[in-house]
Amino acid sequence: MRQFIFISLISILSATIGYCQLPSFAWVNNGGDASIMKIKTTSAGDYIAVGIFAGTVDFDPGSGSSTYSSNSGSLDIFIKKISASGNLLWVRIIGGSGDDYAGDIFIDASGKIYITGGFYGTVDFDPGTGTSNLTSTNGSSDIFMLRLSVAGNFSIVKKFGGNGDAHGENISADATGNIFISGSFSNDTISFGTTTISGIGYNCFIAKLTDTGVPSWAYTIPVYTAYDMVLDNNSNVYMTGGFFGGNIDFDPGVGTYFLGAGIGEAAYILKLSSNGTFVWANKYMVYGYNDEGKTLGLLSSGEVILGMDFQPNMLTTEEGYVIAKINPSTGVSIWWNEINNPVAYPTATVKDMVIDAADNIHYTGSYSGGFYAAGAWNSFVQADIFLGGYTSAGSPTVGFTIGYTDFNDCSALTIDASGGIVLCGVFSATLDFNFSPFAVNSLTPVGTEDNFILKLQQSTTNLINTVQENQNKLLAFPNPFENQFVLVTKDCATNSTIEIQDIAGRIIYHTPKNVSLNMLEINTSEWQNGIYFLRRDEQCIKLIKQ
């Protein structure tokens, strides 16, 4: 399958000197016909993923077998541990006769594993030889909070439910062992121990539990869900999602703090203290039509990184996502980077985010509806995968996409202490996961949509070097330019290809192979002002249209 690679500027350098980097392929494995929801890294450098499956699945990506079947063909939950080299270490299965759902996983510093989600009917939450049955309330879905040991053995489980369906979507724990969960519930009330909260229609909840799972407090937020939640070093809670309406009270206590989304939907971030007290809330909009906060991260200095999606209103066709840095004291954006597409109704959604030890931001998601290739617009109906990044100052780093015409999606990523980036998701046809043009590492699904885990290793050396143009094999002049520039090539091999990409990675110009070119005049009158990258073989130069 064809892949598109985009290379973004690492930092704002001079017009003639810079560098571009790509991570290297480490390994990829196929985990069978199942869906991974989230993945996290242990302190030992292994990875633990949680997800759902139905039917019979072999979870061992190697030559061995670790085959499990769901109960009565319904959706069940799996937890699997993968070594740093991609080998299966163990699998745990949770499920009953109804559909069960895994929302999130968290691993604390001691290696304990926390999982939340939803379940129907009676479920044994002990994945070992013991039994720990819970039954949901009134035949609807209840929230569960499950903790396992480092080895994947049962520790504790708690349930919370009410009159309607409820699901846990996010889970985290602080340094003292307090557990925080958030998610959604519908139809009237839900109980957390002696605390009962209520709402009309779908509402978001946030609750704090002790290390034994006893509720400390719980609150309702009158929005339909929280897509992500993070804790800072002081156990302050940040939540993000989307909301509708003109008068929404984001203060869960006795006070009030109203935000309005106008005629559409706005993204939000809500900050609460460790004891659940309101600190601040803010809304974030591009067009204010279908804008949703999807993922959050925290820099070592405490600033919040927001990943949000936006869709066009009646006056525009632009759709895309935003990565923004937010002041943790006020909720005001420090920098704001939009990746959008002006062509009618493509889609792009950011799914997950991690921040490494150097405060570099890595995010992933999927896109469909089109991508510039071969000098023309190709409309790909199915979704493909992207990985992008920024420095803490907001400068783009490297990124790439995987896929072509079949459905592929990336749901989560994590990063380890060595700089290994691990992505997981699903793919639906034979796919080359190695974006290098010099190697192929393909997988073929055994089911309709199999899950993958892909590991990349960040390089400490430059893959593509850009030197001063008069010492390069490529020369563009004038640069900066307005409506055209001339490209002069030196020692150009006949099998070389020239590609020009914009800052978002879209290929807007492409020459076929086996064409020997010494001088080429390129018309840029329809290009937007900004930064572009021209690549040929191992050469990369920055172009500026003004």
C-alpha positions, 0 to 999 in steps of 0.5 A: 500500500502506498504511504505518504511521508511528511516532514515538518520543520523542527525549529524555525531556522534560517532560509538556507540551513535546517534539518529534518528527522524521521523516527526509524521502524522498530517492529510491528505486530498483529494482535488479531481481530480485536480493537485496542482502545488505549496503551501505556508504558510500564516503568520496565519499558513494556507495554500494556494495551486494553481493548475489546473483542468478539468471537475467537482471537489469537492474541499472540503475534508470534509463532505461538498461540494465545487464543481466547473466545468471548462469552456468547459471541458478545464483546469482552475486554482484553488486557495484554502485556507486550515486551519492549521487543514486541513479544506477548508476555500475557493476556487477561480476559474480562467479560460476561454474557452482555457487551462489555467495554474498556475505556481507559488504562493507567499504570502507576509508578509501582506498576499497578494497572487501573482500568475503567469502562462499562459492563452489562449483566453479571461479569467475573472481574477476576481474570485468574482462577478466583471469582469476583462477580459484579452485576449491573443495575437495572439491566443497564450498563454500569461503570467499573474500576478494576485494579490488577497487580504488576503481573496482571492478577486481580486486586480490587474491583468497584462498580457504580451505576444508576437508572440508566447506562453509564460508562467509565471513559478515563482513569488516572491515579495520583502519587498517594494512590487516589483514583480519578475516573470520568465518563458519561451517564444517562437518564436521571441518577448515578450513585458513587457510594453515599453520593448520588448525582443526577442529570437530564439526558447524557451528562459527564461525571468526575469522581475521586476514589481512595486507593481501596476504591471508596468514593471520596467525592463525585460531581456532574458536569452538564456536558455529554462526555469527557474525551480525556482527563489528566492530573498534574503533580498537585492532583489537579484535574483537567478534562476536555470534550465538547458541549452544546448550548448557550448557558452551561454551568461548569462549576460542579459545586455551589457556585456558577460559571457559565460558558456558551457554545453559540449555535453549534458545539465548542471544545472545553477544558475544565480544571478542578482541584484535588478535592473537586473544587472548581478552578476554571473552565474555558471554551475553544472554537475554530468555527463553533460548529462541531468543535471537540476537545479530544486529548490532553497532555501536560508539559513538565512546566505544567502547561496543558497541551490540547488536541481538538477537532473542528468541522466546517460551518455553512460558510466554509469547507475547512475541517481539521484539528488544533494542537494548542498550548494552554496556560494552566492558571487561566485556561488562555492559549499560549500558542495555537496551531491549526491543521486544516484542509480547504478542499470540501469535506475531508476529515481529520481527527486527533485521537491521542497524545503523549509528551516525552521527557524533553517536552516534545509533543507527539499526537496521532489520529486518522484522516480521510477524504483526500490528500495531495499526491502526484500533483493532484487531489486524490479523494480517499474515502477510507481512513488512514493513520497519521503521527505528528508532533510539536516542540513545547514552543509550538514548532512542528517536528516530524510526522508521517502517514500510513495507508492508502485506500483501505480503512486504517485507524490509530486509536492510541500511542505511548512513549517509553524512556528510550524514546520508543514511540508505540502506536496502536489501532486497526487495519483492514487490508495488507499494509506496509507499516515501514514508511521508509522507501528502502524497506517493507514490513507488511501485515495482512489481517486475519479478520475483518479489522485486526489490531496492530502495535507499531513501534518506532525509535526516535533517531539521534542522528539526522536522516535528511540533512539540509546544508547551505543551498550553494553546497547542495544539489538543489537550488531554488531561486528566488527563495522566498518567492511570490508566484513562481520559482526556478529549481536547479538540480545538480547530478540528478539521477534519472530515477529521482522524484521531486516532491513538494509538501506543505507544512501539514504534509500534503504533497502539492507537487510531484514529478514522475520517476525516470525524468532527468531534470536540470532546471524546472520552473514551478508555478506557485500562484495558487499556493497559500503563503507559508512554508513548504518543503522540497525533497529529492532523494536525501535532500530537503530544502525549505521554501517560503512563499510570501 
